[in-house]
Amino acid sequence: MIRRVFLAVVASAWTGLAVAQGAEDVLVIEVEGVANGTVEIQLRPDLAPQHVERIKTLARDGAYDGVAFHRVIEGFMAQTGDVQFATREAFGQGRAGTGGSDLPNLPAEFSDVPFDRGIVGMARAQPVDSANSQFFIMFNEGYFLNGQYTVVGQVTAGMEVVDQITRGVGQSGTVANPDYMAKVSVKSDG
């Protein structure tokens, strides 16, 4: 009897720990604009530990709060995370998508995970080791990106919100009146 109670307590503690660790790797994005709602992304530190740590650091610092989805291409992806030039205050300057955080760029962490619908990847400039703060969410598969960009996670809830994000115009996908990430947090932080 005592052994059963002990095992039940240990199992319960282990389950609680697993849930807490899981919540540590879930990014929660409150979207506002034409699209409104919550998006949850299961981050993948097993694939891209440095990139995941960067995203969580910027989220915890509040750097992503009020940042626009500045590049959105129909049938492809929605890009956000320019904490320098895509904030509500800086968006009108015409430089959205060209900035990043004050932290150094990250080395690529490519994996074999394909760019399917809902996959989240890190945006970068031409050099492969230039990812910093920007990321994108796939509307559809984009297998031409496989092995070229770092996969950091996958949308697990709220893909219907992502689907409503305002699309940009032209091949660049520039958005004149963007939706914003109103609040970005790590789920374990509450």
Secondary structure, 3 states (H helix, E strand, C coil): CHHHHHHHHHHHHHHHHHHHHHHHCEEEEEEECCCCEEEEEEECCCCCHHHHHHHHHHHHCCCCCCEECCEEECCCEEEECCCCCCECCCHHHCCCCCCCCCCCCECCCCCCCCCCCCEEEECCCCCCCCECCCEEEECCCCHHHCCCCCEEEEEEECHHHHCCCCCCECCCCECCCCCEEEEEEEHHHC
